[in-house]
Amino acid sequence: MSSSLDAMETEYAAALRDYLAGSGEEATLRAYELGRKAITDGVGLIELAAVHGKAVAAALRAAGTAEEKARLAAVAADFMAEALSPFEMAQRGFIEVNRTLADLNQTLTHKNADLDSANKELAALSRIKSQFLANMSHELRTPLNAIIGFSEMLQREAFGPLQPKQHRYVDNILSSGRHLLTLINDVLDLSKVEAGKMELRLGRVAVRDLLRETATVMKGMADRKEISLDAEETSESLCVTGDVIRLKQVIFNLLSNAIKFTPAGGSVRLRAAAGQGFAVISVEDTGVGIASEDQQRIFDEFQQLASGDSREFQGTGLGLALTQRLVDLHGGQITVASEVGKGSTFTFTVPLAAEQSLAA
């Protein structure tokens, strides 16, 4: 600042001398430019006034008569006013910017109020939707359970023997009924999660048993599509804290999708390993894969990835949305890595059991 001020004093004194000598418009422009330079160099009004005072004092000492000194003082005041005009403009700009910011802040306040009101309305609508879905699911499950129950009795020929064609019909009824019940349960579970009514029964869960049991249940589905399903052996000591039923539901959903989107002759692999404070469980397939632009929205509700005009891949689009929420409830995360035509890997984490977390 000292060097800038020294240079300002020298330049200002020279410009003032030219101005006092009657150099006209060029000297006036120099006064204005000096004011702009002062702002740029960080020279304030008080410093500039001091610079002006020194320059005027030097000019007055060189003046002869009192009349000449009076004239110089008056003319120097005009020079000072010209040098200060950039400061005035800056102040006006500052005031205008403040006014604009105040207007924007007021607008933002109104927008935030509108957004808050809209969020409250959306939350209320979401609660109504969740309640409706829960009620609807309960109403649908009651007659559906009866249909499934009687179909199972018919399948066991509890009311007498069936012809082969009748067996096929009963099998189709039972398969469709169970599929519909699964979809209804997904809707009901999702509505519970959204309403904050999903309660986990947390306990110590052995990951090896978790993988074995889910793979065993899903093996029939894989065999029917001629897909290899492999559950890798996991350390017997690897345990997590979770709700075993909900964790199985997560893995069932992931395995079901993997098998559904993998063509005959492909493979699905289920594996787990210990991470830093978490067990890392993954389902890897050699299926159709997912485009990068679709890998985020697949976890949204009612999202289905189209495969041309084919209806081969059917569903409600709730499975992955529910899966993500169940993982979130456990304090874990779920991610996907995929490439079209090469398959997908879904990975989720679950907190390790307390004693293993401490050991880790």
CORZIZI-V578187 format. One record per backbone hydrogen bond with DSSP energy under -0.5 kcal/mol. CO is the residue of the C=O (numbers start at 1). NH is the residue of the N-H. Records with the same first field share a line. If there is no record, write none. Layout:
CO->NH + NH
This chain:
1->5
2->6
3->7
4->8
5->9
6->10
7->11
8->12
9->13
10->14
11->15
12->16
13->17
14->18
15->19
16->20
17->21
18->23
19->22
23->26
24->28
25->29
26->30
27->31
28->32
29->33
30->34
31->35
32->36
33->37
34->38
35->39
36->40
37->41
38->42 + 43
39->42
42->44
44->48
45->49
46->50
47->51
48->52
49->53
50->54
51->55
52->56
53->57
54->58
55->59
56->60
57->61
58->62
59->63
60->63
65->69
66->70
67->71
68->72
69->73
70->74
71->75
72->76
73->77
74->78
75->79
76->80
77->81
78->82
79->83
80->84
81->85
82->85
84->87 + 88
85->89
86->90
87->91
88->92
89->93
90->94
91->95
92->96
93->97
94->98
95->99
96->100
97->101
98->102
99->103
100->104
101->105
102->106
103->107
104->108
105->109
106->110
107->111
108->112
109->113
110->114
111->115
112->116
113->117
114->118
115->119
116->120
117->121
118->122
119->123
120->124
121->125
122->126
123->127
124->128
125->129
126->130
127->131
128->132
129->133
130->134
131->135
132->136
133->137
134->138
135->139
136->140
137->141
138->142
139->143
140->144
141->145
142->146
143->147
144->148
145->149
146->150
147->151
148->152
149->153
150->154
151->155
152->156
153->158
154->157
157->160
163->167
164->168
165->169
166->170
167->171
168->172
169->173
170->174
171->175
172->176
173->177
174->178
175->179
176->180
177->181
178->182
179->183
180->184
181->185
182->186
183->187
184->188
185->189
186->190
187->191
188->192
189->193
190->194
191->195
192->197 + 198
193->196
197->199
200->202
203->205 + 242
205->207 + 240
206->210
207->211
208->212
209->213
210->214
211->215
212->216
213->217
214->218
215->219
216->219 + 220
218->222
219->223
220->224
221->225
222->225 + 227
223->226
226->265
227->229
228->230 + 268
230->232 + 270
235->238
237->239
238->207 + 208
239->353
240->205 + 242
242->203 + 244
243->247
244->248
245->249
246->250
247->251
248->252
249->253
250->254
251->255
252->256
253->257
254->258
255->259
256->260
257->261
259->262
261->288
263->266
266->228
267->286
268->230
269->284
270->232
271->282
273->280
275->277
277->352
278->275
279->281 + 350
280->273
281->348
282->271
283->346
284->269
288->341
291->294 + 295
292->295
294->298
296->299
297->300
300->303
302->304
304->306
307->310
312->314
317->302 + 303
318->322
319->323
320->324
321->325
322->326
323->327
324->328
325->329
326->330
327->332
328->331
330->351
333->349
335->347
337->345
339->342 + 343
343->339
344->285
345->337 + 347
346->283
347->335
348->281
350->279
351->241
353->356 + 357
354->358
355->359
356->360
